[in-house]
């Protein structure tokens, strides 16, 4: 993907994450991150089963998720 196009997609994704986090007290649910849509196309922000999300059309990793420590 062209770097300028990918950079704009990343900007839009981060703006959406920021808006959703602000609306939810700083948190997003997994189902929200899996159901992100951009211009009518589904583009999950996280991977379904792994901690690293590498969309085929992106030149580099989109997100890395880790579990919070359990008490």
Predicted model as a PDB file, atoms N, CA, C, CB and O in Angstrom, pLDDT in the B-factor column:
MODEL        1                                                                  
ATOM      1  N   UNK A   1       0.857  -1.178   0.000  1.00 65.00           N  
ATOM      2  CA  UNK A   1       0.000   0.000   0.000  1.00 65.00           C  
ATOM      3  C   UNK A   1       0.900   1.237   0.000  1.00 65.00           C  
ATOM      4  CB  UNK A   1      -0.974   0.000   1.236  1.00 65.00           C  
ATOM      5  O   UNK A   1       1.955   1.251   0.634  1.00 65.00           O  
ATOM      6  N   UNK A   2       0.482   2.239  -0.696  1.00 76.00           N  
ATOM      7  CA  UNK A   2       1.237   3.490  -0.728  1.00 76.00           C  
ATOM      8  C   UNK A   2       1.338   4.070   0.682  1.00 76.00           C  
ATOM      9  CB  UNK A   2       0.572   4.508  -1.690  1.00 76.00           C  
ATOM     10  O   UNK A   2       0.349   4.102   1.413  1.00 76.00           O  
ATOM     11  N   UNK A   3       2.517   4.522   1.060  1.00 88.00           N  
ATOM     12  CA  UNK A   3       2.743   4.977   2.428  1.00 88.00           C  
ATOM     13  C   UNK A   3       1.836   6.135   2.839  1.00 88.00           C  
ATOM     14  CB  UNK A   3       4.175   5.387   2.589  1.00 88.00           C  
ATOM     15  O   UNK A   3       1.396   6.182   3.988  1.00 88.00           O  
ATOM     16  N   UNK A   4       1.548   7.058   1.943  1.00 90.00           N  
ATOM     17  CA  UNK A   4       0.666   8.176   2.287  1.00 90.00           C  
ATOM     18  C   UNK A   4      -0.754   7.689   2.546  1.00 90.00           C  
ATOM     19  CB  UNK A   4       0.666   9.226   1.166  1.00 90.00           C  
ATOM     20  O   UNK A   4      -1.426   8.192   3.447  1.00 90.00           O  
ATOM     21  N   UNK A   5      -1.214   6.720   1.769  1.00 89.00           N  
ATOM     22  CA  UNK A   5      -2.553   6.150   1.959  1.00 89.00           C  
ATOM     23  C   UNK A   5      -2.598   5.393   3.284  1.00 89.00           C  
ATOM     24  CB  UNK A   5      -2.932   5.207   0.776  1.00 89.00           C  
ATOM     25  O   UNK A   5      -3.545   5.542   4.056  1.00 89.00           O  
ATOM     26  N   UNK A   6      -1.576   4.583   3.542  1.00 89.00           N  
ATOM     27  CA  UNK A   6      -1.538   3.829   4.799  1.00 89.00           C  
ATOM     28  C   UNK A   6      -1.458   4.770   5.992  1.00 89.00           C  
ATOM     29  CB  UNK A   6      -0.346   2.861   4.812  1.00 89.00           C  
ATOM     30  O   UNK A   6      -2.113   4.532   7.007  1.00 89.00           O  
ATOM     31  N   UNK A   7      -0.676   5.824   5.890  1.00 91.00           N  
ATOM     32  CA  UNK A   7      -0.566   6.794   6.984  1.00 91.00           C  
ATOM     33  C   UNK A   7      -1.921   7.439   7.271  1.00 91.00           C  
ATOM     34  CB  UNK A   7       0.477   7.879   6.642  1.00 91.00           C  
ATOM     35  O   UNK A   7      -2.271   7.640   8.434  1.00 91.00           O  
ATOM     36  N   UNK A   8      -2.682   7.763   6.237  1.00 91.00           N  
ATOM     37  CA  UNK A   8      -4.009   8.350   6.428  1.00 91.00           C  
ATOM     38  C   UNK A   8      -4.964   7.347   7.065  1.00 91.00           C  
ATOM     39  CB  UNK A   8      -4.576   8.839   5.089  1.00 91.00           C  
ATOM     40  O   UNK A   8      -5.755   7.712   7.934  1.00 91.00           O  
ATOM     41  N   UNK A   9      -4.898   6.093   6.643  1.00 90.00           N  
ATOM     42  CA  UNK A   9      -5.732   5.056   7.266  1.00 90.00           C  
ATOM     43  C   UNK A   9      -5.401   4.928   8.743  1.00 90.00           C  
ATOM     44  CB  UNK A   9      -5.540   3.699   6.559  1.00 90.00           C  
ATOM     45  O   UNK A   9      -6.300   4.854   9.581  1.00 90.00           O  
ATOM     46  N   UNK A  10      -4.136   4.901   9.059  1.00 90.00           N  
ATOM     47  CA  UNK A  10      -3.714   4.810  10.468  1.00 90.00           C  
ATOM     48  C   UNK A  10      -4.201   6.019  11.268  1.00 90.00           C  
ATOM     49  CB  UNK A  10      -2.176   4.701  10.564  1.00 90.00           C  
ATOM     50  O   UNK A  10      -4.632   5.875  12.412  1.00 90.00           O  
ATOM     51  N   UNK A  11      -4.134   7.202  10.672  1.00 92.00           N  
ATOM     52  CA  UNK A  11      -4.618   8.413  11.353  1.00 92.00           C  
ATOM     53  C   UNK A  11      -6.106   8.298  11.658  1.00 92.00           C  
ATOM     54  CB  UNK A  11      -4.350   9.666  10.492  1.00 92.00           C  
ATOM     55  O   UNK A  11      -6.546   8.628  12.759  1.00 92.00           O  
ATOM     56  N   UNK A  12      -6.882   7.828  10.679  1.00 92.00           N  
ATOM     57  CA  UNK A  12      -8.320   7.663  10.870  1.00 92.00           C  
ATOM     58  C   UNK A  12      -8.619   6.607  11.932  1.00 92.00           C  
ATOM     59  CB  UNK A  12      -8.989   7.284   9.548  1.00 92.00           C  
ATOM     60  O   UNK A  12      -9.519   6.786  12.753  1.00 92.00           O  
ATOM     61  N   UNK A  13      -7.879   5.527  11.917  1.00 91.00           N  
ATOM     62  CA  UNK A  13      -8.073   4.466  12.915  1.00 91.00           C  
ATOM     63  C   UNK A  13      -7.773   5.001  14.306  1.00 91.00           C  
ATOM     64  CB  UNK A  13      -7.174   3.243  12.605  1.00 91.00           C  
ATOM     65  O   UNK A  13      -8.549   4.775  15.234  1.00 91.00           O  
ATOM     66  N   UNK A  14      -6.657   5.708  14.465  1.00 91.00           N  
ATOM     67  CA  UNK A  14      -6.291   6.226  15.789  1.00 91.00           C  
ATOM     68  C   UNK A  14      -7.285   7.281  16.268  1.00 91.00           C  
ATOM     69  CB  UNK A  14      -4.876   6.818  15.757  1.00 91.00           C  
ATOM     70  O   UNK A  14      -7.566   7.356  17.464  1.00 91.00           O  
ATOM     71  N   UNK A  15      -7.819   8.091  15.367  1.00 93.00           N  
ATOM     72  CA  UNK A  15      -8.839   9.068  15.748  1.00 93.00           C  
ATOM     73  C   UNK A  15     -10.080   8.349  16.264  1.00 93.00           C  
ATOM     74  CB  UNK A  15      -9.200   9.982  14.552  1.00 93.00           C  
ATOM     75  O   UNK A  15     -10.662   8.754  17.270  1.00 93.00           O  
ATOM     76  N   UNK A  16     -10.485   7.283  15.576  1.00 93.00           N  
ATOM     77  CA  UNK A  16     -11.650   6.509  15.998  1.00 93.00           C  
ATOM     78  C   UNK A  16     -11.395   5.856  17.355  1.00 93.00           C  
ATOM     79  CB  UNK A  16     -11.998   5.438  14.946  1.00 93.00           C  
ATOM     80  O   UNK A  16     -12.257   5.898  18.233  1.00 93.00           O  
ATOM     81  N   UNK A  17     -10.216   5.254  17.534  1.00 91.00           N  
ATOM     82  CA  UNK A  17      -9.878   4.628  18.819  1.00 91.00           C  
ATOM     83  C   UNK A  17      -9.934   5.674  19.928  1.00 91.00           C  
ATOM     84  CB  UNK A  17      -8.469   3.968  18.762  1.00 91.00           C  
ATOM     85  O   UNK A  17     -10.489   5.416  20.996  1.00 91.00           O  
ATOM     86  N   UNK A  18      -9.365   6.846  19.684  1.00 92.00           N  
ATOM     87  CA  UNK A  18      -9.396   7.904  20.690  1.00 92.00           C  
ATOM     88  C   UNK A  18     -10.808   8.341  21.045  1.00 92.00           C  
ATOM     89  CB  UNK A  18      -8.614   9.091  20.208  1.00 92.00           C  
ATOM     90  O   UNK A  18     -11.126   8.529  22.219  1.00 92.00           O  
ATOM     91  N   UNK A  19     -11.649   8.500  20.042  1.00 94.00           N  
ATOM     92  CA  UNK A  19     -13.048   8.885  20.280  1.00 94.00           C  
ATOM     93  C   UNK A  19     -13.785   7.822  21.078  1.00 94.00           C  
ATOM     94  CB  UNK A  19     -13.770   9.131  18.952  1.00 94.00           C  
ATOM     95  O   UNK A  19     -14.494   8.145  22.031  1.00 94.00           O  
ATOM     96  N   UNK A  20     -13.626   6.554  20.699  1.00 92.00           N  
ATOM     97  CA  UNK A  20     -14.311   5.463  21.398  1.00 92.00           C  
ATOM     98  C   UNK A  20     -13.794   5.336  22.829  1.00 92.00           C  
ATOM     99  CB  UNK A  20     -14.122   4.129  20.641  1.00 92.00           C  
ATOM    100  O   UNK A  20     -14.578   5.130  23.755  1.00 92.00           O  
ATOM    101  N   UNK A  21     -12.495   5.457  23.013  1.00 91.00           N  
ATOM    102  CA  UNK A  21     -11.922   5.360  24.357  1.00 91.00           C  
ATOM    103  C   UNK A  21     -12.441   6.491  25.249  1.00 91.00           C  
ATOM    104  CB  UNK A  21     -10.378   5.397  24.291  1.00 91.00           C  
ATOM    105  O   UNK A  21     -12.784   6.269  26.410  1.00 91.00           O  
ATOM    106  N   UNK A  22     -12.494   7.690  24.702  1.00 94.00           N  
ATOM    107  CA  UNK A  22     -13.003   8.826  25.473  1.00 94.00           C  
ATOM    108  C   UNK A  22     -14.461   8.609  25.863  1.00 94.00           C  
ATOM    109  CB  UNK A  22     -12.861  10.127  24.670  1.00 94.00           C  
ATOM    110  O   UNK A  22     -14.860   8.936  26.981  1.00 94.00           O  
ATOM    111  N   UNK A  23     -15.245   8.065  24.960  1.00 94.00           N  
ATOM    112  CA  UNK A  23     -16.662   7.812  25.238  1.00 94.00           C  
ATOM    113  C   UNK A  23     -16.866   6.676  26.227  1.00 94.00           C  
ATOM    114  CB  UNK A  23     -17.395   7.500  23.953  1.00 94.00           C  
ATOM    115  O   UNK A  23     -17.915   6.591  26.866  1.00 94.00           O  
ATOM    116  N   UNK A  24     -15.866   5.793  26.362  1.00 90.00           N  
ATOM    117  CA  UNK A  24     -15.998   4.607  27.230  1.00 90.00           C  
ATOM    118  C   UNK A  24     -15.094   4.657  28.455  1.00 90.00           C  
ATOM    119  CB  UNK A  24     -15.690   3.355  26.439  1.00 90.00           C  
ATOM    120  O   UNK A  24     -14.727   3.609  28.986  1.00 90.00           O  
ATOM    121  N   UNK A  25     -14.731   5.841  28.911  1.00 91.00           N  
ATOM    122  CA  UNK A  25     -13.916   5.948  30.112  1.00 91.00           C  
ATOM    123  C   UNK A  25     -12.486   5.455  29.921  1.00 91.00           C  
ATOM    124  CB  UNK A  25     -14.559   5.182  31.222  1.00 91.00           C  
ATOM    125  O   UNK A  25     -11.853   5.005  30.876  1.00 91.00           O  
ATOM    126  N   UNK A  26     -11.980   5.536  28.711  1.00 87.00           N  
ATOM    127  CA  UNK A  26     -10.590   5.169  28.450  1.00 87.00           C  
ATOM    128  C   UNK A  26     -10.385   3.762  27.930  1.00 87.00           C  
ATOM    129  CB  UNK A  26      -9.809   5.332  29.678  1.00 87.00           C  
ATOM    130  O   UNK A  26      -9.248   3.334  27.729  1.00 87.00           O  
ATOM    131  N   UNK A  27     -11.472   3.036  27.709  1.00 85.00           N  
ATOM    132  CA  UNK A  27     -11.352   1.636  27.302  1.00 85.00           C  
ATOM    133  C   UNK A  27     -12.171   1.346  26.046  1.00 85.00           C  
ATOM    134  CB  UNK A  27     -11.796   0.715  28.439  1.00 85.00           C  
ATOM    135  O   UNK A  27     -13.151   2.031  25.755  1.00 85.00           O  
ATOM    136  N   UNK A  28     -11.755   0.330  25.319  1.00 86.00           N  
ATOM    137  CA  UNK A  28     -12.532  -0.205  24.200  1.00 86.00           C  
ATOM    138  C   UNK A  28     -12.725  -1.691  24.429  1.00 86.00           C  
ATOM    139  CB  UNK A  28     -11.828   0.065  22.829  1.00 86.00           C  
ATOM    140  O   UNK A  28     -11.841  -2.371  24.950  1.00 86.00           O  
ATOM    141  N   UNK A  29     -13.871  -2.182  24.040  1.00 87.00           N  
ATOM    142  CA  UNK A  29     -14.131  -3.622  24.139  1.00 87.00           C  
ATOM    143  C   UNK A  29     -13.540  -4.321  22.918  1.00 87.00           C  
ATOM    144  CB  UNK A  29     -15.663  -3.910  24.253  1.00 87.00           C  
ATOM    145  O   UNK A  29     -13.411  -3.722  21.851  1.00 87.00           O  
ATOM    146  N   UNK A  30     -13.189  -5.571  23.082  1.00 87.00           N  
ATOM    147  CA  UNK A  30     -12.618  -6.373  22.001  1.00 87.00           C  
ATOM    148  C   UNK A  30     -13.562  -6.406  20.789  1.00 87.00           C  
ATOM    149  CB  UNK A  30     -12.330  -7.810  22.496  1.00 87.00           C  
ATOM    150  O   UNK A  30     -13.116  -6.293  19.647  1.00 87.00           O  
ATOM    151  N   UNK A  31     -14.871  -6.561  21.047  1.00 90.00           N  
ATOM    152  CA  UNK A  31     -15.812  -6.638  19.924  1.00 90.00           C  
ATOM    153  C   UNK A  31     -15.847  -5.336  19.116  1.00 90.00           C  
ATOM    154  CB  UNK A  31     -17.216  -6.965  20.439  1.00 90.00           C  
ATOM    155  O   UNK A  31     -16.077  -5.373  17.907  1.00 90.00           O  
ATOM    156  N   UNK A  32     -15.623  -4.185  19.767  1.00 91.00           N  
ATOM    157  CA  UNK A  32     -15.555  -2.923  19.031  1.00 91.00           C  
ATOM    158  C   UNK A  32     -14.335  -2.902  18.104  1.00 91.00           C  
ATOM    159  CB  UNK A  32     -15.505  -1.731  20.010  1.00 91.00           C  
ATOM    160  O   UNK A  32     -14.429  -2.479  16.952  1.00 91.00           O  
ATOM    161  N   UNK A  33     -13.201  -3.360  18.617  1.00 90.00           N  
ATOM    162  CA  UNK A  33     -11.963  -3.358  17.839  1.00 90.00           C  
ATOM    163  C   UNK A  33     -12.025  -4.345  16.674  1.00 90.00           C  
ATOM    164  CB  UNK A  33     -10.777  -3.691  18.738  1.00 90.00           C  
ATOM    165  O   UNK A  33     -11.394  -4.127  15.639  1.00 90.00           O  
ATOM    166  N   UNK A  34     -12.774  -5.416  16.839  1.00 91.00           N  
ATOM    167  CA  UNK A  34     -12.929  -6.402  15.770  1.00 91.00           C  
ATOM    168  C   UNK A  34     -13.930  -5.946  14.714  1.00 91.00           C  
ATOM    169  CB  UNK A  34     -13.366  -7.737  16.350  1.00 91.00           C  
ATOM    170  O   UNK A  34     -13.926  -6.465  13.598  1.00 91.00           O  
ATOM    171  N   UNK A  35     -14.789  -4.983  15.048  1.00 92.00           N  
ATOM    172  CA  UNK A  35     -15.862  -4.575  14.145  1.00 92.00           C  
ATOM    173  C   UNK A  35     -15.659  -3.170  13.564  1.00 92.00           C  
ATOM    174  CB  UNK A  35     -17.184  -4.632  14.874  1.00 92.00           C  
ATOM    175  O   UNK A  35     -16.633  -2.527  13.174  1.00 92.00           O  
ATOM    176  N   UNK A  36     -14.437  -2.691  13.500  1.00 91.00           N  
ATOM    177  CA  UNK A  36     -14.161  -1.378  12.927  1.00 91.00           C  
ATOM    178  C   UNK A  36     -14.438  -1.406  11.425  1.00 91.00           C  
ATOM    179  CB  UNK A  36     -12.695  -0.950  13.207  1.00 91.00           C  
ATOM    180  O   UNK A  36     -14.054  -2.348  10.731  1.00 91.00           O  
ATOM    181  N   UNK A  37     -15.108  -0.364  10.933  1.00 92.00           N  
ATOM    182  CA  UNK A  37     -15.398  -0.224   9.495  1.00 92.00           C  
ATOM    183  C   UNK A  37     -14.880   1.120   9.010  1.00 92.00           C  
ATOM    184  CB  UNK A  37     -16.931  -0.354   9.210  1.00 92.00           C  
ATOM    185  O   UNK A  37     -14.960   2.122   9.721  1.00 92.00           O  
ATOM    186  N   UNK A  38     -14.354   1.132   7.810  1.00 86.00           N  
ATOM    187  CA  UNK A  38     -13.871   2.353   7.202  1.00 86.00           C  
ATOM    188  C   UNK A  38     -14.364   2.387   5.767  1.00 86.00           C  
ATOM    189  CB  UNK A  38     -12.321   2.449   7.274  1.00 86.00           C  
ATOM    190  O   UNK A  38     -14.069   1.487   4.980  1.00 86.00           O  
ATOM    191  N   UNK A  39     -15.107   3.417   5.429  1.00 87.00           N  
ATOM    192  CA  UNK A  39     -15.680   3.547   4.084  1.00 87.00           C  
ATOM    193  C   UNK A  39     -16.475   2.308   3.685  1.00 87.00           C  
ATOM    194  CB  UNK A  39     -14.573   3.801   3.062  1.00 87.00           C  
ATOM    195  O   UNK A  39     -16.405   1.859   2.541  1.00 87.00           O  
ATOM    196  N   UNK A  40     -17.232   1.758   4.635  1.00 91.00           N  
ATOM    197  CA  UNK A  40     -18.086   0.613   4.367  1.00 91.00           C  
ATOM    198  C   UNK A  40     -17.382  -0.732   4.354  1.00 91.00           C  
ATOM    199  CB  UNK A  40     -18.751   0.807   3.083  1.00 91.00           C  
ATOM    200  O   UNK A  40     -18.027  -1.764   4.169  1.00 91.00           O  
ATOM    201  N   UNK A  41     -16.062  -0.738   4.548  1.00 89.00           N  
ATOM    202  CA  UNK A  41     -15.320  -2.000   4.562  1.00 89.00           C  
ATOM    203  C   UNK A  41     -14.873  -2.319   5.974  1.00 89.00           C  
ATOM    204  CB  UNK A  41     -14.105  -1.938   3.616  1.00 89.00           C  
ATOM    205  O   UNK A  41     -14.405  -1.448   6.707  1.00 89.00           O  
ATOM    206  N   UNK A  42     -15.024  -3.590   6.346  1.00 90.00           N  
ATOM    207  CA  UNK A  42     -14.596  -4.029   7.668  1.00 90.00           C  
ATOM    208  C   UNK A  42     -13.077  -4.132   7.699  1.00 90.00           C  
ATOM    209  CB  UNK A  42     -15.246  -5.384   8.038  1.00 90.00           C  
ATOM    210  O   UNK A  42     -12.469  -4.757   6.830  1.00 90.00           O  
ATOM    211  N   UNK A  43     -12.471  -3.513   8.709  1.00 89.00           N  
ATOM    212  CA  UNK A  43     -11.031  -3.561   8.909  1.00 89.00           C  
ATOM    213  C   UNK A  43     -10.775  -3.730  10.398  1.00 89.00           C  
ATOM    214  CB  UNK A  43     -10.328  -2.279   8.353  1.00 89.00           C  
ATOM    215  O   UNK A  43     -10.574  -2.741  11.104  1.00 89.00           O  
ATOM    216  N   UNK A  44     -10.778  -4.976  10.891  1.00 90.00           N  
ATOM    217  CA  UNK A  44     -10.541  -5.184  12.323  1.00 90.00           C  
ATOM    218  C   UNK A  44      -9.239  -4.518  12.754  1.00 90.00           C  
ATOM    219  CB  UNK A  44     -10.501  -6.689  12.653  1.00 90.00           C  
ATOM    220  O   UNK A  44      -8.226  -4.620  12.064  1.00 90.00           O  
ATOM    221  N   UNK A  45      -9.269  -3.842  13.886  1.00 88.00           N  
ATOM    222  CA  UNK A  45      -8.103  -3.148  14.406  1.00 88.00           C  
ATOM    223  C   UNK A  45      -7.199  -4.105  15.168  1.00 88.00           C  
ATOM    224  CB  UNK A  45      -8.528  -1.994  15.306  1.00 88.00           C  
ATOM    225  O   UNK A  45      -6.012  -3.830  15.344  1.00 88.00           O  
ATOM    226  N   UNK A  46      -7.746  -5.219  15.617  1.00 87.00           N  
ATOM    227  CA  UNK A  46      -6.947  -6.249  16.287  1.00 87.00           C  
ATOM    228  C   UNK A  46      -7.165  -7.573  15.572  1.00 87.00           C  
ATOM    229  CB  UNK A  46      -7.322  -6.365  17.801  1.00 87.00           C  
ATOM    230  O   UNK A  46      -8.122  -7.733  14.813  1.00 87.00           O  
ATOM    231  N   UNK A  47      -6.273  -8.514  15.819  1.00 86.00           N  
ATOM    232  CA  UNK A  47      -6.385  -9.836  15.222  1.00 86.00           C  
ATOM    233  C   UNK A  47      -7.393 -10.664  16.013  1.00 86.00           C  
ATOM    234  CB  UNK A  47      -5.005 -10.541  15.178  1.00 86.00           C  
ATOM    235  O   UNK A  47      -7.577 -10.445  17.211  1.00 86.00           O  
ATOM    236  N   UNK A  48      -8.033 -11.599  15.357  1.00 82.00           N  
ATOM    237  CA  UNK A  48      -9.037 -12.434  16.017  1.00 82.00           C  
ATOM    238  C   UNK A  48      -8.442 -13.345  17.080  1.00 82.00           C  
ATOM    239  CB  UNK A  48      -9.762 -13.266  14.996  1.00 82.00           C  
ATOM    240  O   UNK A  48      -9.065 -13.561  18.119  1.00 82.00           O  
ATOM    241  N   UNK A  49      -7.251 -13.882  16.843  1.00 80.00           N  
ATOM    242  CA  UNK A  49      -6.729 -14.874  17.783  1.00 80.00           C  
ATOM    243  C   UNK A  49      -5.311 -14.607  18.243  1.00 80.00           C  
ATOM    244  CB  UNK A  49      -6.787 -16.219  17.167  1.00 80.00           C  
ATOM    245  O   UNK A  49      -4.883 -15.163  19.255  1.00 80.00           O  
ATOM    246  N   UNK A  50      -4.566 -13.770  17.531  1.00 76.00           N  
ATOM    247  CA  UNK A  50      -3.186 -13.518  17.908  1.00 76.00           C  
ATOM    248  C   UNK A  50      -3.053 -12.110  18.474  1.00 76.00           C  
ATOM    249  CB  UNK A  50      -2.247 -13.711  16.704  1.00 76.00           C  
ATOM    250  O   UNK A  50      -3.963 -11.291  18.343  1.00 76.00           O  
ATOM    251  N   UNK A  51      -1.933 -11.842  19.091  1.00 78.00           N  
ATOM    252  CA  UNK A  51      -1.705 -10.527  19.666  1.00 78.00           C  
ATOM    253  C   UNK A  51      -1.214  -9.501  18.671  1.00 78.00           C  
ATOM    254  CB  UNK A  51      -0.735 -10.631  20.772  1.00 78.00           C  
ATOM    255  O   UNK A  51      -1.215  -8.306  18.966  1.00 78.00           O  
ATOM    256  N   UNK A  52      -0.790  -9.947  17.482  1.00 85.00           N  
ATOM    257  CA  UNK A  52      -0.235  -9.029  16.490  1.00 85.00           C  
ATOM    258  C   UNK A  52      -1.137  -8.978  15.272  1.00 85.00           C  
ATOM    259  CB  UNK A  52       1.191  -9.451  16.086  1.00 85.00           C  
ATOM    260  O   UNK A  52      -1.508 -10.021  14.733  1.00 85.00           O  
ATOM    261  N   UNK A  53      -1.496  -7.779  14.829  1.00 86.00           N  
ATOM    262  CA  UNK A  53      -2.368  -7.595  13.665  1.00 86.00           C  
ATOM    263  C   UNK A  53      -1.530  -7.059  12.519  1.00 86.00           C  
ATOM    264  CB  UNK A  53      -3.556  -6.630  13.986  1.00 86.00           C  
ATOM    265  O   UNK A  53      -1.014  -5.944  12.586  1.00 86.00           O  
ATOM    266  N   UNK A  54      -1.396  -7.858  11.467  1.00 86.00           N  
ATOM    267  CA  UNK A  54      -0.640  -7.483  10.277  1.00 86.00           C  
ATOM    268  C   UNK A  54      -1.549  -7.570   9.052  1.00 86.00           C  
ATOM    269  CB  UNK A  54       0.608  -8.394  10.104  1.00 86.00           C  
ATOM    270  O   UNK A  54      -1.531  -8.585   8.356  1.00 86.00           O  
ATOM    271  N   UNK A  55      -2.345  -6.532   8.768  1.00 85.00           N  
ATOM    272  CA  UNK A  55      -3.197  -6.577   7.578  1.00 85.00           C  
ATOM    273  C   UNK A  55      -2.357  -6.779   6.317  1.00 85.00           C  
ATOM    274  CB  UNK A  55      -4.027  -5.285   7.461  1.00 85.00           C  
ATOM    275  O   UNK A  55      -1.295  -6.173   6.176  1.00 85.00           O  
ATOM    276  N   UNK A  56      -2.818  -7.609   5.422  1.00 85.00           N  
ATOM    277  CA  UNK A  56      -2.071  -7.938   4.203  1.00 85.00           C  
ATOM    278  C   UNK A  56      -1.756  -6.698   3.374  1.00 85.00           C  
ATOM    279  CB  UNK A  56      -2.856  -8.933   3.360  1.00 85.00           C  
ATOM    280  O   UNK A  56      -0.712  -6.642   2.725  1.00 85.00           O  
ATOM    281  N   UNK A  57      -2.630  -5.717   3.383  1.00 85.00           N  
ATOM    282  CA  UNK A  57      -2.422  -4.532   2.552  1.00 85.00           C  
ATOM    283  C   UNK A  57      -1.516  -3.484   3.201  1.00 85.00           C  
ATOM    284  CB  UNK A  57      -3.750  -3.909   2.228  1.00 85.00           C  
ATOM    285  O   UNK A  57      -1.146  -2.507   2.549  1.00 85.00           O  
ATOM    286  N   UNK A  58      -1.156  -3.670   4.466  1.00 88.00           N  
ATOM    287  CA  UNK A  58      -0.307  -2.709   5.164  1.00 88.00           C  
ATOM    288  C   UNK A  58       1.156  -3.123   5.043  1.00 88.00           C  
ATOM    289  CB  UNK A  58      -0.716  -2.593   6.651  1.00 88.00           C  
ATOM    290  O   UNK A  58       1.466  -4.310   4.940  1.00 88.00           O  
ATOM    291  N   UNK A  59       2.050  -2.140   5.057  1.00 90.00           N  
ATOM    292  CA  UNK A  59       3.477  -2.416   4.993  1.00 90.00           C  
ATOM    293  C   UNK A  59       4.050  -2.847   6.333  1.00 90.00           C  
ATOM    294  CB  UNK A  59       4.210  -1.203   4.498  1.00 90.00           C  
ATOM    295  O   UNK A  59       5.115  -3.461   6.381  1.00 90.00           O  
ATOM    296  N   UNK A  60       3.359  -2.534   7.419  1.00 88.00           N  
ATOM    297  CA  UNK A  60       3.863  -2.888   8.745  1.00 88.00           C  
ATOM    298  C   UNK A  60       2.703  -3.183   9.689  1.00 88.00           C  
ATOM    299  CB  UNK A  60       4.744  -1.756   9.313  1.00 88.00           C  
ATOM    300  O   UNK A  60       1.536  -2.991   9.346  1.00 88.00           O  
ATOM    301  N   UNK A  61       3.040  -3.644  10.860  1.00 87.00           N  
ATOM    302  CA  UNK A  61       2.064  -4.047  11.869  1.00 87.00           C  
ATOM    303  C   UNK A  61       1.108  -2.911  12.202  1.00 87.00           C  
ATOM    304  CB  UNK A  61       2.772  -4.518  13.133  1.00 87.00           C  
ATOM    305  O   UNK A  61       1.510  -1.752  12.314  1.00 87.00           O  
ATOM    306  N   UNK A  62      -0.176  -3.268  12.359  1.00 85.00           N  
ATOM    307  CA  UNK A  62      -1.186  -2.285  12.740  1.00 85.00           C  
ATOM    308  C   UNK A  62      -1.316  -2.200  14.255  1.00 85.00           C  
ATOM    309  CB  UNK A  62      -2.540  -2.635  12.112  1.00 85.00           C  
ATOM    310  O   UNK A  62      -1.382  -1.101  14.807  1.00 85.00           O  
ATOM    311  N   UNK A  63      -1.353  -3.351  14.940  1.00 83.00           N  
ATOM    312  CA  UNK A  63      -1.525  -3.310  16.389  1.00 83.00           C  
ATOM    313  C   UNK A  63      -0.917  -4.534  17.053  1.00 83.00           C  
ATOM    314  CB  UNK A  63      -3.001  -3.206  16.744  1.00 83.00           C  
ATOM    315  O   UNK A  63      -0.756  -5.592  16.444  1.00 83.00           O  
ATOM    316  N   UNK A  64      -0.587  -4.351  18.314  1.00 76.00           N  
ATOM    317  CA  UNK A  64      -0.088  -5.434  19.153  1.00 76.00           C  
ATOM    318  C   UNK A  64      -0.901  -5.382  20.432  1.00 76.00           C  
ATOM    319  CB  UNK A  64       1.470  -5.308  19.436  1.00 76.00           C  
ATOM    320  O   UNK A  64      -1.002  -4.332  21.068  1.00 76.00           O  
ATOM    321  N   UNK A  65      -1.480  -6.510  20.811  1.00 77.00           N  
ATOM    322  CA  UNK A  65      -2.321  -6.587  22.004  1.00 77.00           C  
ATOM    323  C   UNK A  65      -1.689  -7.551  22.995  1.00 77.00           C  
ATOM    324  CB  UNK A  65      -3.765  -7.035  21.644  1.00 77.00           C  
ATOM    325  O   UNK A  65      -1.204  -8.619  22.621  1.00 77.00           O  
ATOM    326  N   UNK A  66      -1.701  -7.165  24.251  1.00 71.00           N  
ATOM    327  CA  UNK A  66      -1.231  -8.074  25.297  1.00 71.00           C  
ATOM    328  C   UNK A  66      -2.264  -8.096  26.416  1.00 71.00           C  
ATOM    329  CB  UNK A  66       0.174  -7.642  25.840  1.00 71.00           C  
ATOM    330  O   UNK A  66      -3.058  -7.166  26.561  1.00 71.00           O  
ATOM    331  N   UNK A  67      -2.246  -9.129  27.178  1.00 70.00           N  
ATOM    332  CA  UNK A  67      -3.195  -9.261  28.282  1.00 70.00           C  
ATOM    333  C   UNK A  67      -2.687  -8.508  29.495  1.00 70.00           C  
ATOM    334  CB  UNK A  67      -3.432 -10.741  28.630  1.00 70.00           C  
ATOM    335  O   UNK A  67      -1.485  -8.449  29.758  1.00 70.00           O  
ATOM    336  N   UNK A  68      -3.630  -7.935  30.229  1.00 70.00           N  
ATOM    337  CA  UNK A  68      -3.272  -7.266  31.472  1.00 70.00           C  
ATOM    338  C   UNK A  68      -2.926  -8.313  32.522  1.00 70.00           C  
ATOM    339  CB  UNK A  68      -4.424  -6.351  31.963  1.00 70.00           C  
ATOM    340  O   UNK A  68      -3.502  -9.402  32.515  1.00 70.00           O  
ATOM    341  N   UNK A  69      -2.002  -8.008  33.420  1.00 73.00           N  
ATOM    342  CA  UNK A  69      -1.649  -8.967  34.468  1.00 73.00           C  
ATOM    343  C   UNK A  69      -2.868  -9.291  35.328  1.00 73.00           C  
ATOM    344  CB  UNK A  69      -0.505  -8.415  35.347  1.00 73.00           C  
ATOM    345  O   UNK A  69      -3.659  -8.407  35.659  1.00 73.00           O  
ATOM    346  N   UNK A  70      -3.006 -10.536  35.677  1.00 78.00           N  
ATOM    347  CA  UNK A  70      -4.117 -10.948  36.546  1.00 78.00           C  
ATOM    348  C   UNK A  70      -3.639 -10.950  37.983  1.00 78.00           C  
ATOM    349  CB  UNK A  70      -4.663 -12.354  36.148  1.00 78.00           C  
ATOM    350  O   UNK A  70      -2.475 -11.227  38.272  1.00 78.00           O  
ATOM    351  N   UNK A  71      -4.549 -10.639  38.865  1.00 73.00           N  
ATOM    352  CA  UNK A  71      -4.209 -10.627  40.302  1.00 73.00           C  
ATOM    353  C   UNK A  71      -4.445 -11.975  40.899  1.00 73.00           C  
ATOM    354  CB  UNK A  71      -5.021  -9.576  41.061  1.00 73.00           C  
ATOM    355  O   UNK A  71      -4.219 -12.170  42.093  1.00 73.00           O  
TER     356      UNK A  71                                                      
ENDMDL                                                                          
END                                                                             
